[in-house]
Amino acid sequence: MVITREGVSENVVHDIPQYTFWQILLMFSWPAVWFSFLIYVVARPFIPEGGVTPTWVLLAVIVLGTGAELAAGLVLLRREGYALTVAALRDRIRWQWPKGWRAWLIALAVLVAGMVLSMMMGGANRALASVPGFVPPDWWPAASNPTVQISGVAEAFPDVALQGNWLFVLLYFVIGLVFNIFGEEIYYRGFLMPKMRAVFGRWDWVANGILFTLKHVYQRWLFPAILVSGLGFAFAFGPLGSLPLAMVFHWIGNFLFQMVFLVMAAFGIG
């Protein structure tokens, strides 16, 4: 099935092969299975009993997990007949910024609302993490474990000497930007979301945000916060028509404050 998709720009019209409902579910399900395999089968033997997850294990899972999503997105775009260049993909993945001041005002409002709601979801995450079936393992990394209270970035990376460790700061920045941000946004928004239009219509961004949340079943105790973030990313890409904006939202939500605290720790501050 092919559907003509008019983007936010009046001059952009896409003919994008559409997925069925079951194909959409498959595209969200395989990454959930892959991440679960990486975490609970591959990585688990490297985590000491009664200990915490080594930072190198955490980073390896991020690279292998989101790296697979990035590779899948690019391969599938290539199979649609697109050259893997910005010029060729610009319209297909909406590699453009929002048009007009009204769109930018909406973007700012969505960003602020998303940040406020995400902070408010901390209590919901903690409550959910106490429900049987949603309790995180004791060895789960503290930064994404709502049952663990941390007072500084050093507690998120307890096995890394952060002061003066600019190599780690750079490594974390590259992994976050190239793998997590580009990987998830190119796959779930750039590639996949335009192929959901036939099934979900104008609410494709809502469906994308919800399914993106459920995909994180391997850290389901964070569903409340992930839902807020996922809807924000999908809104930036869908109604606002901008993959770069979705990436900015994603970077701010996932990494900005961590990077600020990491840089401060590298300087020996805090």
C-alpha beads as a LAMMPS data file, in Angstrom:
LAMMPS data file: protein, C-alpha beads

270 atoms
269 bonds

1 atom types
1 bond types

-500.0 500.0 xlo xhi
-500.0 500.0 ylo yhi
-500.0 500.0 zlo zhi

Masses

1 110.0

Atoms # bond

1 1 1 0.000 0.000 0.000
2 1 1 1.262 3.481 -0.839
3 1 1 -0.082 6.644 0.698
4 1 1 0.633 10.211 -0.326
5 1 1 1.855 12.082 2.722
6 1 1 1.864 15.868 2.731
7 1 1 4.404 17.126 5.237
8 1 1 4.459 20.391 7.135
9 1 1 6.172 22.105 4.218
10 1 1 3.595 22.880 1.520
11 1 1 6.048 21.862 -1.194
12 1 1 6.928 18.451 0.217
13 1 1 4.883 15.431 -0.827
14 1 1 6.057 11.897 -0.082
15 1 1 5.012 8.583 -1.577
16 1 1 5.991 6.248 1.221
17 1 1 5.145 2.519 1.291
18 1 1 2.963 1.926 4.334
19 1 1 3.105 -0.791 6.976
20 1 1 0.177 -2.816 8.233
21 1 1 -0.662 -2.825 11.942
22 1 1 1.181 -6.100 12.475
23 1 1 4.240 -4.906 10.598
24 1 1 4.319 -1.834 12.815
25 1 1 4.175 -4.003 15.931
26 1 1 7.020 -6.126 14.566
27 1 1 9.148 -3.043 13.941
28 1 1 8.729 -2.001 17.575
29 1 1 9.014 -5.524 18.986
30 1 1 12.344 -6.708 17.612
31 1 1 14.334 -3.914 19.332
32 1 1 12.644 -4.784 22.642
33 1 1 13.693 -8.416 22.228
34 1 1 17.208 -7.398 21.161
35 1 1 17.729 -5.097 24.144
36 1 1 16.329 -7.700 26.536
37 1 1 18.732 -10.278 25.101
38 1 1 21.688 -7.911 25.439
39 1 1 20.829 -7.001 29.024
40 1 1 19.604 -10.245 30.552
41 1 1 21.630 -12.788 28.548
42 1 1 24.816 -11.151 27.233
43 1 1 25.535 -8.521 29.893
44 1 1 24.210 -10.232 33.021
45 1 1 27.217 -12.575 33.523
46 1 1 29.513 -9.516 33.693
47 1 1 27.544 -7.969 36.564
48 1 1 28.756 -9.159 39.992
49 1 1 26.220 -10.640 42.384
50 1 1 25.153 -7.996 44.846
51 1 1 27.083 -5.386 42.901
52 1 1 26.281 -2.684 40.397
53 1 1 26.467 -2.726 36.620
54 1 1 29.977 -1.797 35.425
55 1 1 29.953 1.353 33.321
56 1 1 31.623 -0.394 30.386
57 1 1 28.778 -2.927 30.331
58 1 1 26.190 -0.132 30.350
59 1 1 27.901 1.665 27.463
60 1 1 28.339 -1.571 25.496
61 1 1 24.616 -2.323 25.762
62 1 1 23.769 1.207 24.590
63 1 1 26.126 0.939 21.611
64 1 1 24.991 -2.546 20.548
65 1 1 21.313 -1.823 21.174
66 1 1 20.881 1.591 19.602
67 1 1 23.569 0.807 17.029
68 1 1 21.341 -1.989 15.736
69 1 1 18.411 0.450 15.511
70 1 1 20.530 2.972 13.603
71 1 1 21.807 0.299 11.215
72 1 1 18.286 -1.062 10.675
73 1 1 16.905 2.387 9.930
74 1 1 19.609 3.148 7.376
75 1 1 19.408 -0.282 5.724
76 1 1 15.621 -0.083 5.430
77 1 1 15.786 3.437 4.008
78 1 1 18.312 2.177 1.467
79 1 1 15.961 -0.673 0.551
80 1 1 13.274 1.914 -0.181
81 1 1 15.635 3.227 -2.850
82 1 1 17.169 6.210 -1.077
83 1 1 20.858 7.007 -1.216
84 1 1 22.213 7.470 2.291
85 1 1 22.950 11.160 1.902
86 1 1 21.337 14.166 3.531
87 1 1 20.265 15.512 0.139
88 1 1 18.526 12.265 -0.825
89 1 1 16.911 11.672 2.576
90 1 1 15.953 15.258 3.430
91 1 1 12.263 15.007 2.539
92 1 1 11.857 11.338 3.481
93 1 1 13.077 11.747 7.061
94 1 1 12.016 15.423 7.361
95 1 1 15.555 16.677 7.839
96 1 1 14.445 20.267 8.212
97 1 1 13.655 22.767 10.943
98 1 1 10.108 23.936 11.734
99 1 1 8.792 26.630 9.428
100 1 1 7.623 29.957 10.855
101 1 1 7.544 31.621 14.258
102 1 1 4.295 29.929 15.305
103 1 1 5.854 26.501 14.857
104 1 1 8.848 27.599 16.942
105 1 1 6.579 28.922 19.701
106 1 1 4.762 25.585 19.749
107 1 1 8.107 23.778 19.825
108 1 1 9.249 25.853 22.809
109 1 1 5.959 25.228 24.617
110 1 1 6.205 21.478 23.985
111 1 1 9.815 21.422 25.204
112 1 1 9.025 23.285 28.425
113 1 1 5.894 21.219 29.080
114 1 1 7.817 18.019 28.419
115 1 1 10.603 18.957 30.820
116 1 1 8.144 19.906 33.562
117 1 1 6.054 16.763 33.105
118 1 1 9.160 14.563 32.986
119 1 1 10.308 15.929 36.336
120 1 1 6.829 15.343 37.733
121 1 1 6.963 11.731 36.555
122 1 1 9.707 10.908 39.059
123 1 1 7.114 10.047 41.682
124 1 1 5.108 7.987 39.209
125 1 1 8.246 6.060 38.243
126 1 1 9.017 5.312 41.897
127 1 1 5.450 4.198 42.537
128 1 1 5.443 1.931 39.491
129 1 1 8.828 0.497 40.492
130 1 1 7.224 -0.874 43.667
131 1 1 4.564 -2.830 41.768
132 1 1 5.283 -6.566 41.317
133 1 1 6.474 -7.167 37.775
134 1 1 7.828 -3.629 37.516
135 1 1 10.502 -3.767 40.237
136 1 1 13.975 -3.160 38.718
137 1 1 16.765 -5.653 39.459
138 1 1 19.129 -4.696 42.285
139 1 1 21.993 -4.450 39.799
140 1 1 20.222 -2.031 37.467
141 1 1 22.233 1.188 36.817
142 1 1 21.380 3.829 39.407
143 1 1 20.794 6.591 36.841
144 1 1 17.700 4.783 35.519
145 1 1 16.637 3.023 38.717
146 1 1 13.943 5.058 40.506
147 1 1 14.355 2.996 43.685
148 1 1 17.911 4.310 44.122
149 1 1 18.482 7.876 45.267
150 1 1 21.648 9.439 43.856
151 1 1 23.054 12.795 44.914
152 1 1 25.578 13.307 42.139
153 1 1 26.864 12.097 38.796
154 1 1 29.684 10.179 40.501
155 1 1 27.084 7.815 41.966
156 1 1 25.756 7.121 38.467
157 1 1 29.248 5.991 37.388
158 1 1 30.719 4.679 40.659
159 1 1 33.527 2.736 38.994
160 1 1 34.836 5.672 36.926
161 1 1 37.221 8.344 38.230
162 1 1 35.591 11.420 36.702
163 1 1 37.907 14.254 37.714
164 1 1 40.129 15.114 34.764
165 1 1 38.684 12.204 32.780
166 1 1 37.902 14.097 29.584
167 1 1 38.218 10.933 27.527
168 1 1 35.206 9.472 29.329
169 1 1 33.268 12.728 28.892
170 1 1 33.991 12.642 25.144
171 1 1 33.146 8.937 24.905
172 1 1 29.826 9.431 26.685
173 1 1 29.007 12.414 24.470
174 1 1 29.713 10.485 21.256
175 1 1 27.808 7.393 22.381
176 1 1 24.848 9.495 23.452
177 1 1 24.701 11.570 20.281
178 1 1 25.662 9.092 17.562
179 1 1 24.077 5.935 18.915
180 1 1 21.227 6.840 21.271
181 1 1 19.955 10.044 19.668
182 1 1 20.652 9.350 15.988
183 1 1 19.907 5.639 16.358
184 1 1 16.489 5.963 17.949
185 1 1 15.360 9.068 16.074
186 1 1 16.350 7.885 12.602
187 1 1 14.728 4.496 13.172
188 1 1 11.550 5.283 15.165
189 1 1 10.786 8.710 13.760
190 1 1 12.670 9.223 10.478
191 1 1 12.111 5.760 9.029
192 1 1 9.172 4.223 10.874
193 1 1 6.692 6.949 11.762
194 1 1 5.867 8.034 8.174
195 1 1 5.006 4.383 7.450
196 1 1 2.358 4.395 10.219
197 1 1 0.101 6.986 8.563
198 1 1 -2.218 4.529 6.796
199 1 1 -3.048 2.718 10.041
200 1 1 -3.195 5.606 12.527
201 1 1 -3.907 8.629 10.334
202 1 1 -3.254 12.038 11.891
203 1 1 -2.695 10.358 15.264
204 1 1 0.374 8.501 14.030
205 1 1 2.535 10.581 16.368
206 1 1 0.470 9.489 19.398
207 1 1 0.717 5.828 18.377
208 1 1 4.439 6.250 17.784
209 1 1 4.956 7.721 21.250
210 1 1 2.943 4.979 22.952
211 1 1 4.619 2.134 21.063
212 1 1 8.028 3.716 21.666
213 1 1 7.211 3.624 25.382
214 1 1 6.100 -0.016 25.310
215 1 1 9.246 -0.926 23.378
216 1 1 11.152 -0.052 26.574
217 1 1 9.611 -3.038 28.354
218 1 1 13.097 -3.986 29.570
219 1 1 12.959 -0.891 31.805
220 1 1 9.203 -0.743 32.260
221 1 1 9.445 0.976 35.664
222 1 1 10.241 4.142 33.672
223 1 1 7.106 3.976 31.503
224 1 1 5.585 7.245 32.858
225 1 1 8.646 9.357 32.040
226 1 1 9.326 7.589 28.744
227 1 1 5.730 8.184 27.605
228 1 1 6.057 11.932 28.168
229 1 1 9.371 12.014 26.312
230 1 1 8.250 9.716 23.507
231 1 1 5.160 11.806 22.772
232 1 1 7.305 14.938 22.714
233 1 1 9.791 13.444 20.254
234 1 1 6.976 12.166 18.028
235 1 1 5.185 15.542 18.102
236 1 1 8.367 17.307 17.035
237 1 1 8.711 14.949 14.081
238 1 1 5.005 14.658 13.202
239 1 1 2.947 17.853 13.577
240 1 1 6.066 20.063 13.607
241 1 1 7.701 18.089 10.785
242 1 1 11.291 18.191 12.011
243 1 1 13.630 15.289 12.743
244 1 1 16.432 17.633 13.924
245 1 1 13.998 19.142 16.447
246 1 1 13.061 15.660 17.685
247 1 1 16.774 14.963 18.121
248 1 1 17.243 18.189 20.087
249 1 1 14.309 17.270 22.348
250 1 1 15.766 13.792 22.801
251 1 1 19.250 15.126 23.569
252 1 1 17.941 17.592 26.145
253 1 1 15.755 14.958 27.772
254 1 1 18.326 12.168 27.895
255 1 1 21.773 13.719 28.009
256 1 1 22.000 17.490 28.459
257 1 1 21.979 17.610 32.245
258 1 1 24.096 14.469 32.529
259 1 1 26.687 16.075 30.261
260 1 1 26.672 19.290 32.305
261 1 1 27.277 17.336 35.516
262 1 1 29.934 15.171 33.838
263 1 1 31.821 18.256 32.656
264 1 1 31.583 19.754 36.140
265 1 1 32.891 16.503 37.634
266 1 1 35.762 16.456 35.143
267 1 1 36.669 19.961 36.320
268 1 1 36.464 18.728 39.910
269 1 1 33.350 20.769 40.676
270 1 1 30.591 19.233 42.774

Bonds

1 1 1 2
2 1 2 3
3 1 3 4
4 1 4 5
5 1 5 6
6 1 6 7
7 1 7 8
8 1 8 9
9 1 9 10
10 1 10 11
11 1 11 12
12 1 12 13
13 1 13 14
14 1 14 15
15 1 15 16
16 1 16 17
17 1 17 18
18 1 18 19
19 1 19 20
20 1 20 21
21 1 21 22
22 1 22 23
23 1 23 24
24 1 24 25
25 1 25 26
26 1 26 27
27 1 27 28
28 1 28 29
29 1 29 30
30 1 30 31
31 1 31 32
32 1 32 33
33 1 33 34
34 1 34 35
35 1 35 36
36 1 36 37
37 1 37 38
38 1 38 39
39 1 39 40
40 1 40 41
41 1 41 42
42 1 42 43
43 1 43 44
44 1 44 45
45 1 45 46
46 1 46 47
47 1 47 48
48 1 48 49
49 1 49 50
50 1 50 51
51 1 51 52
52 1 52 53
53 1 53 54
54 1 54 55
55 1 55 56
56 1 56 57
57 1 57 58
58 1 58 59
59 1 59 60
60 1 60 61
61 1 61 62
62 1 62 63
63 1 63 64
64 1 64 65
65 1 65 66
66 1 66 67
67 1 67 68
68 1 68 69
69 1 69 70
70 1 70 71
71 1 71 72
72 1 72 73
73 1 73 74
74 1 74 75
75 1 75 76
76 1 76 77
77 1 77 78
78 1 78 79
79 1 79 80
80 1 80 81
81 1 81 82
82 1 82 83
83 1 83 84
84 1 84 85
85 1 85 86
86 1 86 87
87 1 87 88
88 1 88 89
89 1 89 90
90 1 90 91
91 1 91 92
92 1 92 93
93 1 93 94
94 1 94 95
95 1 95 96
96 1 96 97
97 1 97 98
98 1 98 99
99 1 99 100
100 1 100 101
101 1 101 102
102 1 102 103
103 1 103 104
104 1 104 105
105 1 105 106
106 1 106 107
107 1 107 108
108 1 108 109
109 1 109 110
110 1 110 111
111 1 111 112
112 1 112 113
113 1 113 114
114 1 114 115
115 1 115 116
116 1 116 117
117 1 117 118
118 1 118 119
119 1 119 120
120 1 120 121
121 1 121 122
122 1 122 123
123 1 123 124
124 1 124 125
125 1 125 126
126 1 126 127
127 1 127 128
128 1 128 129
129 1 129 130
130 1 130 131
131 1 131 132
132 1 132 133
133 1 133 134
134 1 134 135
135 1 135 136
136 1 136 137
137 1 137 138
138 1 138 139
139 1 139 140
140 1 140 141
141 1 141 142
142 1 142 143
143 1 143 144
144 1 144 145
145 1 145 146
146 1 146 147
147 1 147 148
148 1 148 149
149 1 149 150
150 1 150 151
151 1 151 152
152 1 152 153
153 1 153 154
154 1 154 155
155 1 155 156
156 1 156 157
157 1 157 158
158 1 158 159
159 1 159 160
160 1 160 161
161 1 161 162
162 1 162 163
163 1 163 164
164 1 164 165
165 1 165 166
166 1 166 167
167 1 167 168
168 1 168 169
169 1 169 170
170 1 170 171
171 1 171 172
172 1 172 173
173 1 173 174
174 1 174 175
175 1 175 176
176 1 176 177
177 1 177 178
178 1 178 179
179 1 179 180
180 1 180 181
181 1 181 182
182 1 182 183
183 1 183 184
184 1 184 185
185 1 185 186
186 1 186 187
187 1 187 188
188 1 188 189
189 1 189 190
190 1 190 191
191 1 191 192
192 1 192 193
193 1 193 194
194 1 194 195
195 1 195 196
196 1 196 197
197 1 197 198
198 1 198 199
199 1 199 200
200 1 200 201
201 1 201 202
202 1 202 203
203 1 203 204
204 1 204 205
205 1 205 206
206 1 206 207
207 1 207 208
208 1 208 209
209 1 209 210
210 1 210 211
211 1 211 212
212 1 212 213
213 1 213 214
214 1 214 215
215 1 215 216
216 1 216 217
217 1 217 218
218 1 218 219
219 1 219 220
220 1 220 221
221 1 221 222
222 1 222 223
223 1 223 224
224 1 224 225
225 1 225 226
226 1 226 227
227 1 227 228
228 1 228 229
229 1 229 230
230 1 230 231
231 1 231 232
232 1 232 233
233 1 233 234
234 1 234 235
235 1 235 236
236 1 236 237
237 1 237 238
238 1 238 239
239 1 239 240
240 1 240 241
241 1 241 242
242 1 242 243
243 1 243 244
244 1 244 245
245 1 245 246
246 1 246 247
247 1 247 248
248 1 248 249
249 1 249 250
250 1 250 251
251 1 251 252
252 1 252 253
253 1 253 254
254 1 254 255
255 1 255 256
256 1 256 257
257 1 257 258
258 1 258 259
259 1 259 260
260 1 260 261
261 1 261 262
262 1 262 263
263 1 263 264
264 1 264 265
265 1 265 266
266 1 266 267
267 1 267 268
268 1 268 269
269 1 269 270
